[in-house]
Amino acid sequence: MSILSDYHVHTSFSGDSSAPPEIMVDRAVELGLRHLCLTDHMDYDYTDGGVCFEFDPREYFHRLEPLREQYRDRIELSIGVELGLQPYLCRRHHNLIFSYPFDFVIGSIHLVNNKDPYFPSFFEGRAETTAYREYFECALQNLNAYSNFDTFGHLDYVVRYGPTQNRNYRIETYRDILDEILRTLIRRDIGLEVNTGGYKYGLGQPNPCRDILLRYRELGGRIVTLGSDAHEPQFMAYEFDRAAELLRSCGFASYFIFRRRVPEELPL
């Protein structure tokens, strides 16, 4: 495996995972990873589906910092967070990430007008292309509202759950807004996450898809981060060899990890 760093992993601190942090770290060691970043959900005001996606950051660091020391001879453990972006939450996000020594911050879109594309109701009563465009418009709106994070998580997450997923999905349909998102990321030195959860969901590609990765590279983007989005140990580093091959085919020779919010480039 040429990618030895999984920088998007969830534990029982996330509302949709029951995996203790120790189990996830043990799995990373078993796989031979060199770097692992736990990035539990912090989705303030998540209102869809009745799940709480908030954790106590003080308890989070109290639990994870001893683990970092315990495993230091076997793996480098970093402490991150996945922010569920909504424009009005900027101040809360800012207060959180500057109150605790996070190594890595993912900015992701899970709610679009209080609805999560994970649920079929997001797509009801309208064309799939309309729903996808609304998601990308929301992504750009959030990026313009707040951008103090290190990588943009699973950019086309919405495609995982669409009625036809990616069978009819063409980035040319959304080229205008996707280009603006990618240019904004590049201008602000924010990375683009390659999330292998897309393989798990049967897309045959990561999130974002190959065409978006190609376009990001064409526009001058170079900061890519790798994450499995694992919520269970068996999906850690999922299809990383496949992702590495895809990245090379798109013209990338490296990926990035972060320590205390400072990027470090590693070869693919």
matplotlib code that plots the C-alpha trace (Angstrom):
import matplotlib.pyplot as plt

x = [0.0, 1.6, -0.7, 0.1, -2.0, -5.8, -6.9, -10.7, -11.8, -14.7, -15.1, -17.8, -17.4, -19.4, -23.2, -23.1, -20.2, -20.0, -16.3, -14.1, -11.0, -8.7, -10.3, -9.7, -6.1, -5.4, -6.8, -4.6, -1.5, -2.6, -2.8, 0.7, -0.4, 2.2, -0.3, -3.9, -6.1, -9.4, -11.8, -15.1, -18.2, -19.0, -22.3, -23.9, -27.6, -28.0, -31.7, -32.3, -32.7, -32.7, -29.0, -26.7, -23.4, -21.7, -19.1, -17.5, -14.1, -12.6, -13.5, -12.3, -8.8, -8.8, -9.4, -7.2, -4.1, -3.1, -3.7, -1.3, 1.4, 0.5, 0.8, 3.7, 6.1, 3.7, 1.8, 1.6, -1.9, -3.3, -6.4, -8.8, -12.4, -14.9, -17.0, -20.5, -20.5, -23.5, -22.9, -24.4, -22.1, -18.9, -18.3, -19.0, -16.6, -13.9, -14.2, -13.9, -10.9, -9.0, -9.8, -8.3, -5.0, -6.5, -4.0, -6.4, -9.8, -12.1, -14.9, -17.8, -21.4, -23.9, -27.0, -28.5, -31.3, -31.6, -31.8, -29.1, -28.8, -28.3, -32.1, -34.3, -36.5, -33.8, -34.4, -38.2, -40.3, -37.5, -34.9, -31.7, -29.7, -31.5, -30.7, -27.1, -26.8, -28.3, -25.7, -22.8, -24.3, -24.5, -20.9, -19.8, -21.9, -20.3, -16.8, -17.4, -18.7, -16.0, -12.7, -10.5, -10.2, -7.5, -9.4, -12.8, -14.4, -16.1, -17.0, -19.6, -21.0, -24.5, -23.9, -23.5, -27.2, -28.9, -31.6, -29.3, -26.0, -23.4, -25.0, -26.2, -23.7, -21.5, -19.4, -20.1, -23.6, -22.2, -18.9, -19.5, -20.0, -17.5, -14.8, -15.6, -15.3, -12.0, -10.5, -11.5, -9.9, -6.7, -6.7, -7.1, -4.6, -7.3, -6.9, -9.3, -10.1, -10.1, -12.6, -12.7, -16.1, -17.3, -15.9, -17.8, -21.0, -20.6, -19.7, -16.5, -14.8, -13.9, -15.6, -14.9, -14.9, -11.9, -13.1, -13.2, -9.7, -8.5, -10.0, -8.5, -5.1, -5.6, -6.5, -3.3, -4.5, -1.9, -3.0, -4.9, -5.7, -6.7, -9.4, -11.5, -14.4, -14.4, -17.0, -16.0, -12.5, -13.0, -13.3, -10.1, -7.8, -10.5, -9.3, -6.3, -4.2, -7.0, -7.1, -3.3, -3.4, -6.3, -4.4, -1.3, -3.4, -4.6, -1.1, -0.5, 2.7, 2.0, -0.6, -0.6, -1.0, -1.2, 0.2, -1.1, -2.7, 0.7, 0.8, 3.4, 3.8, 4.3, 5.0, 2.4]
y = [0.0, 3.3, 5.5, 5.0, 7.8, 7.7, 11.2, 10.7, 8.2, 8.2, 6.6, 6.4, 10.1, 10.4, 9.9, 7.4, 5.1, 2.7, 1.9, 2.8, 4.9, 2.1, -0.3, 2.0, 2.7, -1.0, -1.6, 1.1, -0.6, -3.9, -2.5, -1.0, 2.6, 5.2, 8.0, 8.0, 11.0, 10.6, 13.2, 12.8, 14.7, 18.1, 19.0, 21.7, 22.0, 18.8, 18.4, 15.6, 12.0, 12.4, 11.8, 14.0, 14.8, 16.7, 15.7, 17.2, 18.4, 18.4, 14.8, 14.1, 15.3, 13.8, 10.4, 10.7, 12.4, 9.4, 7.2, 9.2, 8.6, 5.0, 4.2, 6.5, 3.7, 2.0, 4.8, 8.6, 9.5, 12.9, 14.5, 16.1, 17.0, 17.0, 20.2, 20.1, 23.5, 25.9, 29.6, 30.9, 28.6, 30.4, 31.8, 28.5, 26.7, 29.4, 29.2, 25.4, 25.1, 27.9, 26.6, 23.1, 22.0, 20.1, 18.7, 18.7, 20.1, 18.9, 21.1, 19.1, 19.7, 17.4, 19.6, 21.6, 23.8, 21.5, 18.3, 15.7, 14.0, 10.8, 10.6, 10.0, 13.0, 15.3, 14.2, 13.9, 15.9, 17.2, 16.3, 14.7, 17.3, 20.0, 18.4, 17.9, 21.6, 22.7, 20.8, 22.3, 25.8, 25.2, 24.0, 27.3, 29.4, 27.7, 28.1, 31.8, 32.1, 30.3, 28.7, 28.2, 24.5, 22.3, 20.2, 20.1, 16.8, 14.5, 17.3, 15.3, 13.5, 14.1, 11.6, 8.7, 8.9, 10.2, 8.0, 7.0, 7.8, 8.6, 6.8, 10.1, 12.3, 14.5, 17.4, 19.4, 20.0, 21.8, 23.0, 26.7, 26.2, 23.4, 25.5, 28.3, 25.9, 24.5, 27.9, 29.1, 26.1, 26.7, 30.5, 29.9, 27.0, 24.5, 20.9, 18.7, 15.4, 12.1, 10.1, 6.4, 6.0, 6.4, 3.0, 1.6, 3.0, 1.4, 4.4, 2.9, 6.1, 8.1, 11.4, 13.6, 11.7, 11.4, 14.2, 16.7, 15.6, 16.1, 19.5, 20.5, 19.5, 21.4, 24.5, 24.2, 22.3, 20.2, 19.7, 16.4, 14.5, 10.9, 9.5, 6.3, 7.9, 4.7, 4.4, 0.8, -0.8, -3.0, 0.0, 1.8, 2.6, 1.2, 0.9, 3.1, 1.3, 2.0, 5.7, 6.0, 4.7, 7.0, 10.0, 9.2, 8.9, 12.4, 13.8, 13.8, 12.6, 13.3, 13.7, 15.7, 15.1, 17.8, 18.3, 21.2, 22.5, 22.5, 20.5, 18.0, 16.5, 12.8, 10.8, 8.6]
z = [0.0, -1.1, 0.9, 4.6, 6.1, 6.7, 7.5, 7.8, 10.4, 12.9, 16.3, 19.0, 19.5, 16.2, 16.4, 13.6, 14.9, 17.8, 17.3, 20.3, 19.4, 20.7, 18.2, 15.3, 16.3, 16.7, 13.2, 11.7, 13.3, 12.0, 8.5, 8.8, 8.5, 9.6, 10.3, 11.5, 12.1, 14.0, 12.7, 14.5, 13.4, 14.9, 13.1, 15.3, 14.9, 12.9, 12.5, 10.1, 11.2, 15.0, 15.5, 17.5, 15.8, 18.5, 21.1, 24.1, 22.8, 26.3, 26.8, 23.2, 23.9, 27.4, 25.7, 22.7, 23.9, 26.2, 23.2, 21.1, 23.8, 24.2, 20.5, 19.7, 18.9, 16.5, 14.7, 14.7, 15.9, 15.1, 16.5, 14.0, 13.5, 10.7, 10.8, 9.3, 7.6, 7.7, 7.0, 10.3, 12.4, 11.5, 14.9, 16.7, 14.3, 14.8, 18.6, 18.6, 16.4, 18.1, 21.6, 21.2, 19.5, 16.6, 14.1, 11.2, 10.3, 7.6, 6.3, 4.9, 3.8, 5.3, 5.5, 2.6, 3.9, 6.9, 4.8, 4.5, 1.1, 3.0, 3.2, 0.2, 1.1, -0.1, -3.7, -3.6, -6.0, -8.2, -10.8, -9.6, -11.4, -9.5, -6.2, -7.1, -8.1, -4.9, -3.0, -4.9, -4.5, -0.8, -0.8, -2.5, -0.1, 2.9, 1.5, 1.0, 4.5, 6.3, 5.1, 8.2, 7.6, 6.0, 3.4, 1.8, 2.6, 0.0, -2.4, -4.3, -1.3, -2.6, -5.5, -3.1, -2.3, -5.5, -7.1, -9.9, -8.0, -10.7, -13.6, -15.1, -13.3, -15.6, -14.1, -17.3, -15.9, -12.9, -14.5, -13.6, -9.9, -9.5, -11.2, -8.7, -5.8, -7.0, -7.7, -4.3, -2.6, -4.6, -3.9, -0.1, 0.1, 1.2, 0.3, -1.6, 0.1, -1.8, 0.1, -0.7, 0.8, -2.8, -3.5, -0.5, -1.9, -5.2, -7.3, -8.7, -7.9, -4.8, -3.7, -5.6, -8.9, -11.3, -13.5, -10.6, -9.5, -13.1, -13.2, -9.8, -11.1, -14.4, -12.4, -10.4, -7.4, -5.6, -2.0, -1.8, 1.5, 1.7, 3.9, 4.1, 6.0, 8.0, 10.8, 11.4, 11.6, 8.5, 6.2, 7.3, 4.4, 2.1, -1.5, -0.9, -3.6, -6.1, -5.0, -5.3, -8.9, -9.7, -8.3, -10.3, -13.5, -12.8, -12.5, -8.8, -7.3, -3.6, -0.9, 2.3, 6.0, 8.7, 12.2, 14.3, 11.1, 9.2, 5.9, 5.1, 1.6, 1.2, -2.0, -3.5]

ax = plt.figure().add_subplot(projection="3d")
ax.plot(x, y, z, "-o")
ax.set_aspect("equal")
plt.show()
